[in-house]
C-alpha cells in the first residue's frame, strides 16, 4: 500500500488507489473505484464503484462522488458539494439503469455546497462558486454562480478572475502568472507560446 489510510476509513477490496494518496477519517471507497496518485479524500467522503478520480484531485469533507462521475486531473471539490447521478429520483422507482454521466475536466473548481446536476460536463479550469447549482454544461475557464448557475466571467488557470479587454483582439493577462487568454466567440483560449 503506497497511500495513507486512516484506521476509521473503509477501502473495499478491488479499489485502485494511486501512490501518495491520502484517505482521511470515515471515508468509504467502493471496490470498483479508480483513484489516481496524490489524491486527498477528506473526512466523511464516499466514492462509488463506477467512479474515476484523476491524479492530484482534492475532495474536501462530506462529499459523495456517486457512480458515473469522472473527475479529471487536479479537480477541487469544496466541502459538502453535491453530485447526483439520477435526474428524476424516486424512492419507490428503481432508476439505476438511468444514471447520467458527469465529467469534470482538468483543473476545475467546484465550490463549497455547490450542486452538480447529473449529465453535465464542467470544462477545464472552470470555477463554480459556493452554493451554485449547475444544470447545464459549463465552458472551460467559466466563472459560474447562482441558482441556477449562470456565467458572470472568466477565470485563469491560476484561479483568479480575468479582466477581459473590450475587444476580442486583445489578450487578458493573469496578474500572477503572466499567462495570456483570448476570448473567441463564447470560449476562452489560453495562448501557448510554443
Backbone as JSON Lines, residues from 0, in Angstrom:
{"i":0,"aa":"X","n":[0.86,-1.18,0.0],"ca":[0.0,0.0,0.0],"c":[0.9,1.24,0.0]}
{"i":1,"aa":"X","n":[0.83,2.01,-1.07],"ca":[1.65,3.21,-1.21],"c":[0.83,4.48,-1.01]}
{"i":2,"aa":"X","n":[-0.22,4.4,-0.21],"ca":[-1.04,5.56,0.13],"c":[-1.35,5.47,1.61]}
{"i":3,"aa":"X","n":[-1.8,6.58,2.2],"ca":[-2.11,6.56,3.64],"c":[-3.62,6.49,3.83]}
{"i":4,"aa":"X","n":[-4.01,5.71,4.83],"ca":[-5.42,5.47,5.1],"c":[-5.65,5.53,6.61]}
{"i":5,"aa":"X","n":[-6.54,6.4,7.05],"ca":[-6.88,6.46,8.47],"c":[-7.55,5.16,8.88]}
{"i":6,"aa":"X","n":[-7.34,4.76,10.13],"ca":[-7.89,3.48,10.6],"c":[-9.41,3.42,10.56]}
{"i":7,"aa":"X","n":[-10.1,4.55,10.57],"ca":[-11.57,4.55,10.51],"c":[-12.09,4.46,9.08]}
{"i":8,"aa":"X","n":[-11.23,4.61,8.07],"ca":[-11.66,4.57,6.67],"c":[-11.87,3.13,6.21]}
{"i":9,"aa":"X","n":[-12.79,2.95,5.26],"ca":[-13.06,1.64,4.66],"c":[-12.74,1.72,3.18]}
{"i":10,"aa":"X","n":[-11.81,0.86,2.74],"ca":[-11.48,0.75,1.32],"c":[-11.82,-0.69,0.91]}
{"i":11,"aa":"X","n":[-12.86,-0.84,0.1],"ca":[-13.29,-2.17,-0.31],"c":[-12.27,-2.82,-1.23]}
{"i":12,"aa":"X","n":[-12.21,-4.14,-1.16],"ca":[-11.3,-4.91,-1.99],"c":[-11.56,-4.62,-3.46]}
{"i":13,"aa":"X","n":[-10.49,-4.4,-4.21],"ca":[-10.59,-4.13,-5.64],"c":[-10.41,-2.67,-6.0]}
{"i":14,"aa":"X","n":[-10.57,-1.78,-5.04],"ca":[-10.38,-0.36,-5.33],"c":[-8.93,-0.11,-5.75]}
{"i":15,"aa":"X","n":[-8.74,0.73,-6.75],"ca":[-7.4,1.1,-7.21],"c":[-7.1,2.5,-6.7]}
{"i":16,"aa":"X","n":[-6.02,2.63,-5.93],"ca":[-5.66,3.92,-5.34],"c":[-4.19,4.2,-5.64]}
{"i":17,"aa":"X","n":[-3.93,5.38,-6.2],"ca":[-2.59,5.73,-6.64],"c":[-1.66,6.1,-5.5]}
{"i":18,"aa":"X","n":[-0.38,6.08,-5.82],"ca":[0.68,6.39,-4.86],"c":[0.5,7.79,-4.27]}
{"i":19,"aa":"X","n":[0.77,7.89,-2.99],"ca":[0.77,9.17,-2.31],"c":[-0.59,9.75,-1.99]}
{"i":20,"aa":"X","n":[-1.64,9.0,-2.27],"ca":[-2.98,9.49,-1.94],"c":[-3.22,9.39,-0.45]}
{"i":21,"aa":"X","n":[-4.11,10.25,0.05],"ca":[-4.42,10.3,1.48],"c":[-5.91,10.11,1.68]}
{"i":22,"aa":"X","n":[-6.27,9.15,2.52],"ca":[-7.67,8.83,2.79],"c":[-7.91,9.07,4.27]}
{"i":23,"aa":"X","n":[-8.74,10.09,4.56],"ca":[-8.91,10.55,5.93],"c":[-10.05,9.85,6.66]}
{"i":24,"aa":"X","n":[-10.43,10.36,7.81],"ca":[-11.39,9.75,8.73],"c":[-12.74,9.44,8.06]}
{"i":25,"aa":"X","n":[-13.25,8.28,8.33],"ca":[-14.62,7.86,7.98],"c":[-14.91,7.89,6.48]}
{"i":26,"aa":"X","n":[-13.89,7.75,5.65],"ca":[-14.07,7.67,4.2],"c":[-14.49,6.24,3.84]}
{"i":27,"aa":"X","n":[-15.32,6.11,2.8],"ca":[-15.65,4.8,2.25],"c":[-15.39,4.83,0.74]}
{"i":28,"aa":"X","n":[-14.48,3.97,0.28],"ca":[-14.16,3.83,-1.14],"c":[-14.65,2.46,-1.58]}
{"i":29,"aa":"X","n":[-15.57,2.42,-2.55],"ca":[-16.1,1.16,-3.05],"c":[-15.09,0.43,-3.94]}
{"i":30,"aa":"X","n":[-15.26,-0.86,-4.09],"ca":[-14.29,-1.73,-4.74],"c":[-14.02,-1.44,-6.21]}
{"i":31,"aa":"X","n":[-14.96,-0.83,-6.92],"ca":[-14.75,-0.56,-8.34],"c":[-14.14,0.79,-8.63]}
{"i":32,"aa":"X","n":[-13.9,1.59,-7.61],"ca":[-13.38,2.95,-7.8],"c":[-11.94,2.92,-8.3]}
{"i":33,"aa":"X","n":[-11.61,3.9,-9.14],"ca":[-10.24,4.09,-9.62],"c":[-9.8,5.5,-9.24]}
{"i":34,"aa":"X","n":[-8.81,5.57,-8.38],"ca":[-8.34,6.84,-7.83],"c":[-6.87,7.01,-8.19]}
{"i":35,"aa":"X","n":[-6.52,8.18,-8.7],"ca":[-5.16,8.45,-9.14],"c":[-4.19,8.69,-8.01]}
{"i":36,"aa":"X","n":[-3.01,9.17,-8.36],"ca":[-1.96,9.42,-7.38],"c":[-2.1,10.83,-6.8]}
{"i":37,"aa":"X","n":[-1.64,10.99,-5.57],"ca":[-1.63,12.29,-4.92],"c":[-3.01,12.87,-4.66]}
{"i":38,"aa":"X","n":[-4.01,12.03,-4.51],"ca":[-5.38,12.47,-4.26],"c":[-5.62,12.58,-2.76]}
{"i":39,"aa":"X","n":[-6.39,13.58,-2.35],"ca":[-6.78,13.72,-0.95],"c":[-8.28,13.57,-0.83]}
{"i":40,"aa":"X","n":[-8.71,12.58,-0.03],"ca":[-10.13,12.37,0.26],"c":[-10.36,12.78,1.71]}
{"i":41,"aa":"X","n":[-11.05,13.9,1.92],"ca":[-11.28,14.43,3.25],"c":[-12.24,13.6,4.07]}
{"i":42,"aa":"X","n":[-12.44,14.02,5.31],"ca":[-13.28,13.29,6.25],"c":[-14.69,13.09,5.69]}
{"i":43,"aa":"X","n":[-15.2,11.87,5.85],"ca":[-16.58,11.51,5.51],"c":[-16.87,11.58,4.01]}
{"i":44,"aa":"X","n":[-15.88,11.28,3.18],"ca":[-16.08,11.22,1.72],"c":[-16.53,9.81,1.35]}
{"i":45,"aa":"X","n":[-17.45,9.72,0.39],"ca":[-17.88,8.44,-0.18],"c":[-17.51,8.44,-1.66]}
{"i":46,"aa":"X","n":[-16.93,7.32,-2.14],"ca":[-16.58,7.16,-3.55],"c":[-17.22,5.88,-4.05]}
{"i":47,"aa":"X","n":[-18.11,6.0,-5.05],"ca":[-18.85,4.87,-5.58],"c":[-18.0,3.94,-6.44]}
{"i":48,"aa":"X","n":[-18.65,2.86,-6.91],"ca":[-17.97,1.84,-7.71],"c":[-17.56,2.32,-9.1]}
{"i":49,"aa":"X","n":[-18.46,3.02,-9.76],"ca":[-18.21,3.45,-11.15],"c":[-17.75,4.9,-11.15]}
{"i":50,"aa":"X","n":[-16.64,5.14,-10.47],"ca":[-16.09,6.48,-10.33],"c":[-14.62,6.46,-10.73]}
{"i":51,"aa":"X","n":[-14.2,7.49,-11.45],"ca":[-12.79,7.68,-11.78],"c":[-12.38,9.04,-11.25]}
{"i":52,"aa":"X","n":[-11.32,9.06,-10.45],"ca":[-10.78,10.3,-9.9],"c":[-9.33,10.41,-10.36]}
{"i":53,"aa":"X","n":[-9.02,11.48,-11.08],"ca":[-7.69,11.66,-11.64],"c":[-6.65,12.06,-10.61]}
{"i":54,"aa":"X","n":[-5.42,12.11,-11.05],"ca":[-4.29,12.48,-10.19],"c":[-4.49,13.87,-9.58]}
{"i":55,"aa":"X","n":[-4.03,14.02,-8.35],"ca":[-3.93,15.31,-7.66],"c":[-5.27,16.02,-7.45]}
{"i":56,"aa":"X","n":[-6.36,15.27,-7.37],"ca":[-7.65,15.86,-7.01],"c":[-7.71,16.05,-5.5]}
{"i":57,"aa":"X","n":[-8.46,17.05,-5.07],"ca":[-8.72,17.28,-3.65],"c":[-10.21,17.28,-3.43]}
{"i":58,"aa":"X","n":[-10.68,16.33,-2.65],"ca":[-12.09,16.23,-2.34],"c":[-12.25,16.5,-0.85]}
{"i":59,"aa":"X","n":[-12.85,17.63,-0.53],"ca":[-12.95,18.08,0.84],"c":[-14.03,17.3,1.61]}
{"i":60,"aa":"X","n":[-14.18,17.6,2.88],"ca":[-15.07,16.86,3.78],"c":[-16.52,16.81,3.27]}
{"i":61,"aa":"X","n":[-17.15,15.67,3.56],"ca":[-18.6,15.47,3.36],"c":[-19.04,15.52,1.9]}
{"i":62,"aa":"X","n":[-18.24,14.98,0.99],"ca":[-18.6,14.91,-0.42],"c":[-18.82,13.45,-0.8]}
{"i":63,"aa":"X","n":[-19.93,13.18,-1.51],"ca":[-20.18,11.85,-2.05],"c":[-20.01,11.9,-3.56]}
{"i":64,"aa":"X","n":[-19.08,11.08,-4.06],"ca":[-18.83,11.01,-5.5],"c":[-19.51,9.73,-5.98]}
{"i":65,"aa":"X","n":[-20.7,9.89,-6.54],"ca":[-21.54,8.75,-6.91],"c":[-21.14,8.14,-8.24]}
{"i":66,"aa":"X","n":[-21.7,6.94,-8.54],"ca":[-21.43,6.26,-9.8],"c":[-21.65,7.18,-10.99]}
{"i":67,"aa":"X","n":[-20.84,6.96,-12.02],"ca":[-20.89,7.67,-13.3],"c":[-20.34,9.09,-13.23]}
{"i":68,"aa":"X","n":[-19.53,9.37,-12.2],"ca":[-18.84,10.66,-12.12],"c":[-17.36,10.43,-12.45]}
{"i":69,"aa":"X","n":[-16.83,11.27,-13.33],"ca":[-15.41,11.24,-13.68],"c":[-14.82,12.6,-13.36]}
{"i":70,"aa":"X","n":[-13.76,12.59,-12.55],"ca":[-13.01,13.8,-12.25],"c":[-11.65,13.67,-12.89]}
{"i":71,"aa":"X","n":[-11.31,14.59,-13.78],"ca":[-10.0,14.55,-14.4],"c":[-8.95,15.11,-13.43]}
{"i":72,"aa":"X","n":[-7.72,15.21,-13.88],"ca":[-6.6,15.64,-13.04],"c":[-6.85,17.01,-12.4]}
{"i":73,"aa":"X","n":[-6.5,17.11,-11.12],"ca":[-6.46,18.4,-10.44],"c":[-7.79,19.05,-10.16]}
{"i":74,"aa":"X","n":[-8.85,18.28,-10.07],"ca":[-10.17,18.85,-9.74],"c":[-10.25,19.1,-8.23]}
{"i":75,"aa":"X","n":[-10.82,20.23,-7.85],"ca":[-11.05,20.57,-6.45],"c":[-12.56,20.52,-6.17]}
{"i":76,"aa":"X","n":[-12.93,19.7,-5.19],"ca":[-14.33,19.6,-4.76],"c":[-14.42,20.18,-3.35]}
{"i":77,"aa":"X","n":[-15.09,21.32,-3.22],"ca":[-15.19,22.01,-1.94],"c":[-16.04,21.25,-0.94]}
{"i":78,"aa":"X","n":[-15.96,21.65,0.33],"ca":[-16.69,20.96,1.4],"c":[-18.19,20.89,1.12]}
{"i":79,"aa":"X","n":[-18.73,19.71,1.31],"ca":[-20.18,19.45,1.25],"c":[-20.8,19.75,-0.11]}
{"i":80,"aa":"X","n":[-20.0,19.82,-1.2],"ca":[-20.61,19.97,-2.52],"c":[-21.27,18.65,-2.9]}
{"i":81,"aa":"X","n":[-22.17,18.69,-3.88],"ca":[-23.03,17.54,-4.17],"c":[-22.96,17.15,-5.64]}
{"i":82,"aa":"X","n":[-22.8,15.85,-5.89],"ca":[-23.01,15.26,-7.2],"c":[-24.32,14.48,-7.17]}
{"i":83,"aa":"X","n":[-24.99,14.38,-8.31],"ca":[-26.14,13.48,-8.43],"c":[-25.85,12.53,-9.58]}
{"i":84,"aa":"X","n":[-26.64,11.46,-9.69],"ca":[-26.48,10.6,-10.86],"c":[-27.81,10.17,-11.49]}
{"i":85,"aa":"X","n":[-28.91,10.52,-10.86],"ca":[-30.23,10.27,-11.42],"c":[-30.93,11.62,-11.53]}
{"i":86,"aa":"X","n":[-31.51,11.92,-12.69],"ca":[-32.1,13.23,-12.93],"c":[-33.43,13.42,-12.2]}
{"i":87,"aa":"X","n":[-34.23,12.36,-12.12],"ca":[-35.55,12.45,-11.52],"c":[-35.77,11.31,-10.51]}
{"i":88,"aa":"X","n":[-35.05,11.33,-9.39],"ca":[-35.1,10.2,-8.45],"c":[-36.44,10.06,-7.73]}
{"i":89,"aa":"X","n":[-36.8,8.82,-7.45],"ca":[-37.94,8.46,-6.61],"c":[-37.53,7.26,-5.78]}
{"i":90,"aa":"X","n":[-37.86,7.24,-4.52],"ca":[-37.53,6.1,-3.67],"c":[-38.23,4.83,-4.12]}
{"i":91,"aa":"X","n":[-39.43,4.96,-4.65],"ca":[-40.23,3.78,-4.99],"c":[-40.0,3.28,-6.42]}
{"i":92,"aa":"X","n":[-39.12,3.94,-7.17],"ca":[-38.86,3.54,-8.55],"c":[-37.36,3.33,-8.74]}
{"i":93,"aa":"X","n":[-36.99,2.14,-9.19],"ca":[-35.58,1.79,-9.44],"c":[-35.1,2.48,-10.71]}
{"i":94,"aa":"X","n":[-34.04,3.28,-10.6],"ca":[-33.55,4.01,-11.76],"c":[-32.04,3.86,-11.97]}
{"i":95,"aa":"X","n":[-31.46,2.77,-11.47],"ca":[-30.01,2.59,-11.62],"c":[-29.6,2.47,-13.08]}
{"i":96,"aa":"X","n":[-30.49,2.04,-13.95],"ca":[-30.18,1.94,-15.38],"c":[-30.25,3.3,-16.07]}
{"i":97,"aa":"X","n":[-30.66,4.33,-15.33],"ca":[-30.82,5.66,-15.9],"c":[-29.75,6.65,-15.44]}
{"i":98,"aa":"X","n":[-28.68,6.14,-14.81],"ca":[-27.62,7.05,-14.36],"c":[-27.11,7.87,-15.55]}
{"i":99,"aa":"X","n":[-26.85,9.15,-15.28],"ca":[-26.3,10.04,-16.3],"c":[-24.85,10.35,-15.96]}
{"i":100,"aa":"X","n":[-24.0,10.36,-16.98],"ca":[-22.58,10.63,-16.78],"c":[-22.33,12.1,-16.47]}
{"i":101,"aa":"X","n":[-21.44,12.33,-15.53],"ca":[-20.98,13.68,-15.2],"c":[-19.47,13.68,-15.33]}
{"i":102,"aa":"X","n":[-18.94,14.67,-16.06],"ca":[-17.49,14.77,-16.26],"c":[-17.04,16.16,-15.81]}
{"i":103,"aa":"X","n":[-16.01,16.18,-14.97],"ca":[-15.41,17.43,-14.54],"c":[-13.98,17.43,-15.09]}
{"i":104,"aa":"X","n":[-13.71,18.38,-15.97],"ca":[-12.43,18.41,-16.68],"c":[-11.29,18.95,-15.82]}
{"i":105,"aa":"X","n":[-10.09,18.77,-16.32],"ca":[-8.85,19.1,-15.63],"c":[-8.87,20.49,-14.99]}
{"i":106,"aa":"X","n":[-8.47,20.53,-13.73],"ca":[-8.22,21.79,-13.04],"c":[-9.44,22.56,-12.59]}
{"i":107,"aa":"X","n":[-10.64,22.03,-12.79],"ca":[-11.86,22.76,-12.41],"c":[-12.01,22.82,-10.89]}
{"i":108,"aa":"X","n":[-12.7,23.86,-10.43],"ca":[-13.01,24.04,-9.01],"c":[-14.52,24.02,-8.83]}
{"i":109,"aa":"X","n":[-14.96,23.2,-7.88],"ca":[-16.38,23.12,-7.51],"c":[-16.48,23.62,-6.08]}
{"i":110,"aa":"X","n":[-17.05,24.81,-5.89],"ca":[-17.05,25.47,-4.6],"c":[-17.9,24.77,-3.55]}
{"i":111,"aa":"X","n":[-17.7,25.17,-2.3],"ca":[-18.41,24.59,-1.17],"c":[-19.92,24.66,-1.38]}
{"i":112,"aa":"X","n":[-20.58,23.57,-1.06],"ca":[-22.05,23.48,-1.11],"c":[-22.66,23.66,-2.49]}
{"i":113,"aa":"X","n":[-21.88,23.64,-3.56],"ca":[-22.49,23.7,-4.89],"c":[-23.08,22.34,-5.22]}
{"i":114,"aa":"X","n":[-23.96,22.32,-6.21],"ca":[-24.57,21.08,-6.67],"c":[-24.33,20.95,-8.17]}
{"i":115,"aa":"X","n":[-23.87,19.76,-8.58],"ca":[-23.68,19.47,-10.0],"c":[-24.75,18.44,-10.39]}
{"i":116,"aa":"X","n":[-25.77,18.9,-11.11],"ca":[-26.85,18.01,-11.54],"c":[-26.28,17.07,-12.6]}
{"i":117,"aa":"X","n":[-26.62,15.79,-12.52],"ca":[-26.02,14.78,-13.38],"c":[-26.25,15.06,-14.87]}
{"i":118,"aa":"X","n":[-25.33,14.54,-15.68],"ca":[-25.44,14.64,-17.12],"c":[-24.72,15.83,-17.72]}
{"i":119,"aa":"X","n":[-23.95,16.57,-16.93],"ca":[-23.26,17.75,-17.45],"c":[-21.76,17.52,-17.51]}
{"i":120,"aa":"X","n":[-21.1,18.38,-18.29],"ca":[-19.65,18.43,-18.32],"c":[-19.22,19.81,-17.85]}
{"i":121,"aa":"X","n":[-18.31,19.85,-16.89],"ca":[-17.73,21.09,-16.41],"c":[-16.36,21.21,-17.07]}
{"i":122,"aa":"X","n":[-16.15,22.28,-17.82],"ca":[-14.95,22.45,-18.63],"c":[-13.68,22.67,-17.82]}
{"i":123,"aa":"X","n":[-12.54,22.54,-18.52],"ca":[-11.22,22.72,-17.9],"c":[-11.12,24.06,-17.2]}
{"i":124,"aa":"X","n":[-10.6,24.04,-15.99],"ca":[-10.31,25.23,-15.2],"c":[-11.52,26.12,-14.95]}
{"i":125,"aa":"X","n":[-12.72,25.59,-15.16],"ca":[-13.92,26.34,-14.81],"c":[-13.96,26.51,-13.29]}
{"i":126,"aa":"X","n":[-14.73,27.47,-12.83],"ca":[-14.83,27.77,-11.41],"c":[-16.3,27.93,-11.06]}
{"i":127,"aa":"X","n":[-16.82,26.98,-10.27],"ca":[-18.21,27.02,-9.84],"c":[-18.23,27.57,-8.42]}
{"i":128,"aa":"X","n":[-18.9,28.7,-8.23],"ca":[-18.92,29.37,-6.94],"c":[-19.69,28.59,-5.88]}
{"i":129,"aa":"X","n":[-19.42,28.93,-4.62],"ca":[-20.09,28.28,-3.49],"c":[-21.6,28.41,-3.62]}
{"i":130,"aa":"X","n":[-22.29,27.29,-3.42],"ca":[-23.74,27.27,-3.4],"c":[-24.42,27.28,-4.75]}
{"i":131,"aa":"X","n":[-23.67,27.34,-5.84],"ca":[-24.28,27.36,-7.17],"c":[-24.89,26.01,-7.51]}
{"i":132,"aa":"X","n":[-25.88,26.02,-8.4],"ca":[-26.49,24.78,-8.89],"c":[-26.29,24.71,-10.4]}
{"i":133,"aa":"X","n":[-25.42,23.8,-10.83],"ca":[-25.09,23.65,-12.24],"c":[-26.01,22.61,-12.86]}
{"i":134,"aa":"X","n":[-26.79,23.02,-13.86],"ca":[-27.72,22.1,-14.51],"c":[-27.52,22.04,-16.03]}
{"i":135,"aa":"X","n":[-26.41,22.62,-16.51],"ca":[-26.06,22.53,-17.93],"c":[-24.54,22.59,-18.06]}
{"i":136,"aa":"X","n":[-24.04,22.23,-19.23],"ca":[-22.59,22.21,-19.45],"c":[-21.97,23.58,-19.16]}
{"i":137,"aa":"X","n":[-20.74,23.54,-18.65],"ca":[-20.01,24.75,-18.27],"c":[-18.78,24.86,-19.18]}
{"i":138,"aa":"X","n":[-18.59,26.01,-19.84],"ca":[-17.42,26.17,-20.71],"c":[-16.11,26.17,-19.92]}
{"i":139,"aa":"X","n":[-15.03,25.83,-20.59],"ca":[-13.7,25.92,-19.97],"c":[-13.46,27.35,-19.5]}
{"i":140,"aa":"X","n":[-12.85,27.5,-18.34],"ca":[-12.46,28.77,-17.73],"c":[-13.64,29.64,-17.24]}
{"i":141,"aa":"X","n":[-14.88,29.16,-17.37],"ca":[-16.04,29.97,-17.0],"c":[-16.16,30.12,-15.48]}
{"i":142,"aa":"X","n":[-16.61,31.28,-15.04],"ca":[-16.94,31.53,-13.63],"c":[-18.46,31.49,-13.51]}
{"i":143,"aa":"X","n":[-18.95,30.53,-12.73],"ca":[-20.39,30.26,-12.62],"c":[-20.86,30.52,-11.18]}
{"i":144,"aa":"X","n":[-21.99,31.23,-11.04],"ca":[-22.57,31.48,-9.72],"c":[-24.09,31.41,-9.82]}
{"i":145,"aa":"X","n":[-24.74,31.21,-8.66],"ca":[-26.19,31.35,-8.58],"c":[-26.97,30.06,-8.74]}
{"i":146,"aa":"X","n":[-28.3,30.23,-8.62],"ca":[-29.25,29.12,-8.72],"c":[-30.36,29.53,-9.68]}
{"i":147,"aa":"X","n":[-30.45,28.92,-10.86],"ca":[-29.44,28.03,-11.44],"c":[-28.18,28.82,-11.79]}
{"i":148,"aa":"X","n":[-27.08,28.1,-11.93],"ca":[-25.79,28.75,-12.19],"c":[-25.82,29.49,-13.52]}
{"i":149,"aa":"X","n":[-25.23,30.69,-13.5],"ca":[-25.08,31.48,-14.72],"c":[-23.64,31.99,-14.76]}
{"i":150,"aa":"X","n":[-23.15,32.2,-15.96],"ca":[-21.77,32.65,-16.11],"c":[-21.68,34.15,-15.9]}
{"i":151,"aa":"X","n":[-20.72,34.57,-15.04],"ca":[-20.53,36.0,-14.79],"c":[-19.12,36.47,-15.17]}
{"i":152,"aa":"X","n":[-18.29,35.57,-15.68],"ca":[-16.94,35.97,-16.05],"c":[-16.09,34.78,-16.43]}
{"i":153,"aa":"X","n":[-14.78,35.01,-16.41],"ca":[-13.79,34.01,-16.81],"c":[-12.69,33.94,-15.76]}
{"i":154,"aa":"X","n":[-12.1,32.77,-15.6],"ca":[-11.04,32.54,-14.62],"c":[-9.77,32.06,-15.31]}
{"i":155,"aa":"X","n":[-8.62,32.42,-14.75],"ca":[-7.34,31.91,-15.25],"c":[-7.09,30.52,-14.68]}
{"i":156,"aa":"X","n":[-6.09,29.84,-15.21],"ca":[-5.72,28.54,-14.66],"c":[-5.22,28.68,-13.23]}
{"i":157,"aa":"X","n":[-4.74,29.85,-12.88],"ca":[-4.25,30.12,-11.52],"c":[-5.39,30.24,-10.52]}
{"i":158,"aa":"X","n":[-6.61,30.51,-11.03],"ca":[-7.77,30.63,-10.17],"c":[-8.12,32.07,-9.82]}
{"i":159,"aa":"X","n":[-7.74,33.0,-10.69],"ca":[-8.06,34.41,-10.49],"c":[-8.97,34.89,-11.62]}
{"i":160,"aa":"X","n":[-9.91,35.77,-11.26],"ca":[-10.82,36.31,-12.27],"c":[-10.04,37.16,-13.25]}
{"i":161,"aa":"X","n":[-10.34,36.97,-14.54],"ca":[-9.67,37.72,-15.6],"c":[-10.49,38.96,-15.96]}
{"i":162,"aa":"X","n":[-9.79,40.06,-16.15],"ca":[-10.42,41.27,-16.67],"c":[-10.19,41.25,-18.17]}
{"i":163,"aa":"X","n":[-11.27,41.0,-18.91],"ca":[-11.13,40.87,-20.35],"c":[-11.17,42.23,-21.03]}
{"i":164,"aa":"X","n":[-10.38,42.4,-22.09],"ca":[-10.41,43.65,-22.85],"c":[-11.78,43.83,-23.52]}
{"i":165,"aa":"X","n":[-12.07,45.05,-23.92],"ca":[-13.35,45.35,-24.55],"c":[-13.47,44.74,-25.94]}
{"i":166,"aa":"X","n":[-12.34,44.53,-26.62],"ca":[-12.38,43.92,-27.94],"c":[-11.9,42.48,-27.85]}
{"i":167,"aa":"X","n":[-12.29,41.67,-28.8],"ca":[-11.87,40.28,-28.83],"c":[-10.51,40.08,-29.48]}
{"i":168,"aa":"X","n":[-9.78,41.19,-29.69],"ca":[-8.49,41.11,-30.37],"c":[-7.31,41.29,-29.42]}
{"i":169,"aa":"X","n":[-7.59,41.61,-28.16],"ca":[-6.53,41.8,-27.18],"c":[-6.57,40.66,-26.17]}
{"i":170,"aa":"X","n":[-5.42,40.38,-25.58],"ca":[-5.33,39.3,-24.61],"c":[-5.63,39.82,-23.2]}
{"i":171,"aa":"X","n":[-6.29,38.98,-22.4],"ca":[-6.38,39.2,-20.96],"c":[-5.15,38.53,-20.36]}
{"i":172,"aa":"X","n":[-4.58,39.15,-19.34],"ca":[-3.34,38.64,-18.75],"c":[-3.59,38.3,-17.28]}
{"i":173,"aa":"X","n":[-3.19,37.09,-16.87],"ca":[-3.26,36.7,-15.47],"c":[-2.2,37.49,-14.7]}
{"i":174,"aa":"X","n":[-2.62,38.19,-13.66],"ca":[-1.71,39.03,-12.88],"c":[-0.63,38.23,-12.16]}
{"i":175,"aa":"X","n":[-0.89,36.96,-11.89],"ca":[0.05,36.14,-11.11],"c":[1.05,35.39,-11.96]}
{"i":176,"aa":"X","n":[0.63,34.95,-13.14],"ca":[1.5,34.1,-13.94],"c":[1.97,34.74,-15.24]}
{"i":177,"aa":"X","n":[1.26,35.77,-15.68],"ca":[1.57,36.37,-16.97],"c":[0.96,35.62,-18.14]}
{"i":178,"aa":"X","n":[0.26,34.51,-17.86],"ca":[-0.4,33.77,-18.94],"c":[-1.41,34.67,-19.64]}
{"i":179,"aa":"X","n":[-1.54,34.48,-20.95],"ca":[-2.44,35.3,-21.75],"c":[-3.61,34.47,-22.27]}
{"i":180,"aa":"X","n":[-4.79,35.09,-22.29],"ca":[-6.03,34.43,-22.7],"c":[-6.74,35.31,-23.71]}
{"i":181,"aa":"X","n":[-7.36,34.66,-24.7],"ca":[-8.09,35.37,-25.74],"c":[-9.5,34.83,-25.83]}
{"i":182,"aa":"X","n":[-10.48,35.73,-25.83],"ca":[-11.88,35.35,-25.97],"c":[-12.22,35.29,-27.46]}
{"i":183,"aa":"X","n":[-12.66,34.11,-27.91],"ca":[-13.08,33.92,-29.29],"c":[-14.53,33.44,-29.25]}
{"i":184,"aa":"X","n":[-15.45,34.31,-29.64],"ca":[-16.87,33.97,-29.55],"c":[-17.26,33.8,-28.1]}
{"i":185,"aa":"X","n":[-17.77,32.63,-27.76],"ca":[-18.17,32.34,-26.38],"c":[-17.21,31.4,-25.68]}
{"i":186,"aa":"X","n":[-15.97,31.33,-26.15],"ca":[-15.0,30.46,-25.48],"c":[-13.67,31.18,-25.28]}
{"i":187,"aa":"X","n":[-13.03,30.84,-24.16],"ca":[-11.74,31.45,-23.8],"c":[-10.63,30.47,-24.12]}
{"i":188,"aa":"X","n":[-9.54,30.98,-24.67],"ca":[-8.41,30.14,-25.04],"c":[-7.14,30.69,-24.45]}
{"i":189,"aa":"X","n":[-6.33,29.81,-23.88],"ca":[-5.04,30.21,-23.35],"c":[-4.03,30.26,-24.49]}
{"i":190,"aa":"X","n":[-3.22,31.31,-24.51],"ca":[-2.2,31.44,-25.56],"c":[-1.02,30.55,-25.2]}
{"i":191,"aa":"X","n":[-0.68,29.66,-26.12],"ca":[0.51,28.83,-25.96],"c":[1.65,29.5,-26.69]}
{"i":192,"aa":"X","n":[2.8,29.6,-26.03],"ca":[3.94,30.29,-26.62],"c":[4.8,29.39,-27.5]}
{"i":193,"aa":"X","n":[4.39,28.13,-27.66],"ca":[5.22,27.23,-28.47],"c":[4.74,27.13,-29.89]}
